[in-house]
């Protein structure tokens, strides 16, 4: 108990065993993770291109996705359903990215769903910047 913070000690001092301590700590910190997960979800959905370059906007979005992946990891069993989920997740993220782009990228947004089909051409971007790959 000497290595436990005084702030946490009061909640675990009367625990009967290590498993009870673990469950108490997990419950406390899981609530924090759920709050952070909500904040990340909200941040991702509200992030927009604004006056940033596409590269800066994409980097910000990618950083939020990376933290979200730590808190809510994708299934990684190698099975078909897991692979389908990852493909779906990438499509969702593409839509999130396109949704946050400025109106000057409206053509890319309208054709965003065709990225998954290799036989179709990618939409032409009306500016000099290119959209980073998701």
Secondary structure, DSSP 8 states (H G I E B T S, - for coil): -TTS-HHHHHHHTT-SSHHHHHHHHHHHHHHHHHHHHHHHHHHHHH---TTS-HHHHHHHHHHHHHHHHHHS----S-SHHHHHHHHHHHHHHHHHHHHHS-GGGHHHHHTGGGGG-TTS-----SSSS-----
